[in-house]
């Protein structure tokens, strides 16, 4: 009876709900963010971002048109879709950097985001383990900063930085071209070197 009186005096269901509601929201937010990063950084860090194998639709044969179709499908898969997916991740990293950085310099944020994406793509052709570490470093660093000091972030200031993106459209187009060229060079280089690597193994 005494224990029941103490419980009624010091604890209430309404207070428990008000205390645990922010906790539940934080847990859901952290899990959702971690799951998102986990799923997407592995795509960016893989040498073959996704296994479309479009050449399977070119049919069998050795004629000129079959070879031409295979070349076209190869270019679509490796020189268009892969770079576009990398560029999508560039957009994600740019947004994350806008929230992480105290700087209002959008050009610097774009430069760092593009450099990180390029470094991840390059290392993916040598060792995917290093590439994965690079790809997840920034998103999880952002989560760490958020958990340690939530006051570090200014959502309004970050949104103001992101509003400057339309003014940087030429830089973004140049970076897209760089992404396509980089993937082209990496893919061609890997195609040349891979037979020698397989022999050594």
N, C-alpha and C positions, 0 to 999 in steps of 0.2 A: 504493500500500500504506500509506504514511504517512497519506495523507488518509483512508483507510478506518479506520485505527486511531484517528485523531482523532475521526472521526464516531462510532465505536462508544463512545469514551470520554466524549464530551460530550453526545450526543443519544441518546434512546431513544424508541421508539414509545409506551410507557406514559406517559412524561412528557409527550409531545406531546398525547396524548389528555386527560390531566388538565389541561393548560394551555388547550387549545382548547375543552373542553367548556363552561365558563362563557361563553366568547365566543359559541359557537353558540347557547346559551340566550338570551343578551342580544340577539343579532341577530334570532332568531325572535320574541322578545317585543316588540322595538321595531317590527318589521315588522307583526306582528299588531295591535298597539295603533294604529299609524299608519293601517293599512288600515281598522280599525274606526272611528276618528275621521273619516277621509276619507269613508267611506260614509255615516255617520249625520249629520255636521254639515251636509252638503249638503241632506239632507231637511228638517231643521229650518229652514234658512236660505232655503228656497224658499217663495215665496208660496203656490203650490199644492203641498203636501207630496207628494202622489201623485195621479196623474191617474186617479181612478176613474170620473168622469163617470157617476154612478149614474142621472142623469136619462135616459140612453139607454134604460133599462129601463121608462120610463113610457109608452112608445108614442107614437104621433103623434096629434094632434088638438087641439082647443081647448075641449073640454067642461069642465065644472066638476070632475069627478072626475079627469080627466087633469091639470088644473092643480093640484089638491090633491095628487095623487101626486107630481108634480114638486116641489112645495114640501116634502113630507115627505122625499123623497130628497135634496133640497138640504140640509135641516136635518141629516139623518143624516151626509151627507158632510162638510159644512163646520162644523157646530156640535157634532158629536159625535166623529167619527173624527179630524179634524184636531186638536182640543184634546187628545184622549186621546194622540195620538202626541207632541204637544208635552209633555204631562205625563210621558210615558215618558222623554223627554230630560231633563226636570226631575229625575227620579230618578237618571239617569246623572250629571248635573252635581253633584247632592247627594253622591253617593258619591265623586266625584272631589274635591270640596271637603273632604270628611271626611279624605281622605288628604293634601291639600295644606295645610290649615289647621292651625295649632298650637292653635287654640281648641277647647274642648270644648263650646262653646255651640251646640247643635243648632238652636236657633231662628234664630240669626244665619246659620248655614250654609243653612238652608232659605230665608231671606229673600234672600240673595245669589243662590242658584240660581234662585229664581223670578224675581227682577229681571232676571237675565241672559237667561233664556228669553223673558220678556216683551219685553225690548229687541230680541232677535233677531227675534221674530215681527213687531214693529212696523216695524223697519227693512226686513224682507223685502217689505213693501208699497210701499216707496219705492225702494230699490235693493238688489238681492240680493247685490251685491258687498260692500257694507258688512255686510250680515247674515251672510254667510259668514265674513268676518273676525272678527266678534264670536263666532260659534258655535265657531270652531276655536281662539280665543285661549286659553281656559282649559285645554282638554285638552292642547294642545301646550306650554303653560307648565308644566303638571304633569310632562310628559315631560322638559322641559328641567331642571327642579329635580331630578328623579330621576337624570338622567344626571350632573349636576354634583356632587350630594351625596346619595348613597344613604342616608346615615345620618340625613338630615333626616326620613325617614318612620318612623313608629312604627305598624306594622300592627295591633298589639294595641290601641294607643290609638285608632286610627281605627275599629276594630271596636266598641270600647266606645261611641264617639260614635254610630255607626249603630244600636246597640242601643237608643238613646233614641227612635228614630223612632216606635215604637208609642204612646209617650206624647204625641206631637205629632199624633195622628190628626185632631183637630179643625182644626188649622192647615192640614194637608194637604188636608182637604176644602174649606176656604175657598179655598185656592190653586187647587184644581181648578175650583171655581166661577168664580174670577177668570179662569182660562185660557179657559173656555167663553165667558164674557162678553166678554173681550178679542177673541177670534177672531170672535165675532158682530159686534162694533162695527167691527172692521177690515174684515171682509168686506162689511158693509152700506155702510160709508164708501167702500170701493174701488169697489163697484158703482155708487154715485152719481157718484163723481168720474171713473171711467175713461172714460166717453163724452167728457167735456171734454178729457181728456188726449189721447185719440186724435185729436180734432179739431185740437188744437194741433200735434201731430206731423205 
